[in-house]
Each structure stands twice: as C-alpha cells, then as structure tokens.
C-alpha cells in the first residue's frame, strides 16, 4: 500500500518568496496534518484538516496557510519567506483526527 | 512548563540491553499517546500507540502509560545497533473539532555493538 507522499523533496527559495508544498494521504485517510521540524527539535503542529475543513491551527503566523482538496490531498503555502522558515515540513495522514498519524518523507525547505 | 518533556540524551546502551525512554506530559485531558522513531535525515515512523493505563507490548517494544502520573515510557528489549535513532514521544491533544500531536524534543538512543 502506498504511504503518504509529499512533493517536492527538496526546495531552495530566497527570502520574500512564496512556496507551495503538496501532500497526498494514505488511501482511505480523510485527515491531513502539517508539521514543521527544525534541527534538534520535535515536529511543531501547523494545521490539521479533515473533510476539507480546518480542524486545528498551531501557533504560526498568517503567512502560513493550507487547504485540503476533495480527494483529501493537501497543500501548505508559506508567503514572504524568512530565513527562519528553513526546516523539514512534514505531512501526516490519519483516518480521522484522533487516530494514529503516519508521516510522509517530508519536504526540506531551505531559505537563503 | 513544556507540554511534552523528554530527556534529550544521548542515551547509550550496549547491544542486547534494555533501553528505557521516558516522557511526561502536562495536559491531563490527553487520551492518545504515541512513540515515533526517527532516523537521521528521515521522517518520523510510528512504532507504538497506547490509549489506556498499563503496558502494551509489540515485539521487542513495550509502551507503558500512567495517566495519574502523566507519564509514558518505551522499553526496547534486546537493543540492536539498528535501533539507534531519535525517539519522539507524542501526545494527541484534542480540541473542539480535532486533535493535534504535541511532540517532545526527542531522545537520541545509541546502541553500541
């Protein structure tokens, strides 16, 4: 069975640019969550979506936004990139919001 | 106080020994608890979930939960060098409409041959 997929795997952007990261959940899973992980720390929660509706939002600025599509895939957008946005961005899918979450391979974003 | 706390390590154990990883959490309403393993440069991999007090065993792994003490642990028996990784404790904090995983900072485990 295919796991969670994310694209792209790596990305290099300059400050002030905008980026879109994509995620496809495990087949049958209806919830997608996004996390940011910087080196040496655990993942930090950004968003959770279920059935195309936002169900949770972490402590991130409004430059971060996301959406979920009818096929349950999701996009994370980050505007006006800062150097501090450099991190591994992880997508996790689950059947529902309270179930086990399974992570994709992540997108490594570098902002220069 | 951090919501989920782990000893950052590194924790070093000899091959074949038992590795014990600990985690405490602050939200008494939490109902779901998870352990993830993360190899360097990779994404977290779910290895154990536990929802009720007591022990849950899966192969060489045992998760232990004590909600009264707000404490979760992971035991790895017969540790192997391939177990060397960072272990992340995660707690599912349920909000009005959904849940979010709150992670500890992870414990780095090194298993020496």
HADDOCK unambig.tbl for C-alpha pairs under 7 A between the chains (distance, minus, plus):
assign (segid A and resid 41 and name CA) (segid B and resid 105 and name CA) 4.75 0.50 0.50
assign (segid A and resid 41 and name CA) (segid B and resid 106 and name CA) 6.95 0.50 0.50
assign (segid A and resid 42 and name CA) (segid B and resid 88 and name CA) 6.94 0.50 0.50
assign (segid A and resid 42 and name CA) (segid B and resid 103 and name CA) 5.46 0.50 0.50
assign (segid A and resid 42 and name CA) (segid B and resid 104 and name CA) 5.70 0.50 0.50
assign (segid A and resid 42 and name CA) (segid B and resid 105 and name CA) 4.42 0.50 0.50
assign (segid A and resid 42 and name CA) (segid B and resid 106 and name CA) 6.10 0.50 0.50
assign (segid A and resid 43 and name CA) (segid B and resid 103 and name CA) 6.20 0.50 0.50
assign (segid A and resid 45 and name CA) (segid B and resid 100 and name CA) 6.64 0.50 0.50
assign (segid A and resid 45 and name CA) (segid B and resid 101 and name CA) 6.73 0.50 0.50
assign (segid A and resid 45 and name CA) (segid B and resid 102 and name CA) 7.00 0.50 0.50
assign (segid A and resid 55 and name CA) (segid B and resid 97 and name CA) 5.39 0.50 0.50
assign (segid A and resid 55 and name CA) (segid B and resid 98 and name CA) 5.01 0.50 0.50
assign (segid A and resid 56 and name CA) (segid B and resid 98 and name CA) 6.08 0.50 0.50
assign (segid A and resid 56 and name CA) (segid B and resid 99 and name CA) 6.92 0.50 0.50
assign (segid A and resid 97 and name CA) (segid B and resid 98 and name CA) 5.35 0.50 0.50
assign (segid A and resid 97 and name CA) (segid B and resid 99 and name CA) 5.53 0.50 0.50
assign (segid A and resid 98 and name CA) (segid B and resid 98 and name CA) 6.84 0.50 0.50
assign (segid A and resid 98 and name CA) (segid B and resid 99 and name CA) 5.62 0.50 0.50
assign (segid A and resid 102 and name CA) (segid B and resid 46 and name CA) 6.61 0.50 0.50
assign (segid A and resid 103 and name CA) (segid B and resid 43 and name CA) 6.65 0.50 0.50
assign (segid A and resid 103 and name CA) (segid B and resid 44 and name CA) 6.32 0.50 0.50
assign (segid A and resid 103 and name CA) (segid B and resid 45 and name CA) 6.79 0.50 0.50
assign (segid A and resid 104 and name CA) (segid B and resid 43 and name CA) 6.77 0.50 0.50
assign (segid A and resid 105 and name CA) (segid B and resid 42 and name CA) 6.62 0.50 0.50
assign (segid A and resid 105 and name CA) (segid B and resid 43 and name CA) 5.25 0.50 0.50
assign (segid A and resid 106 and name CA) (segid B and resid 43 and name CA) 6.34 0.50 0.50
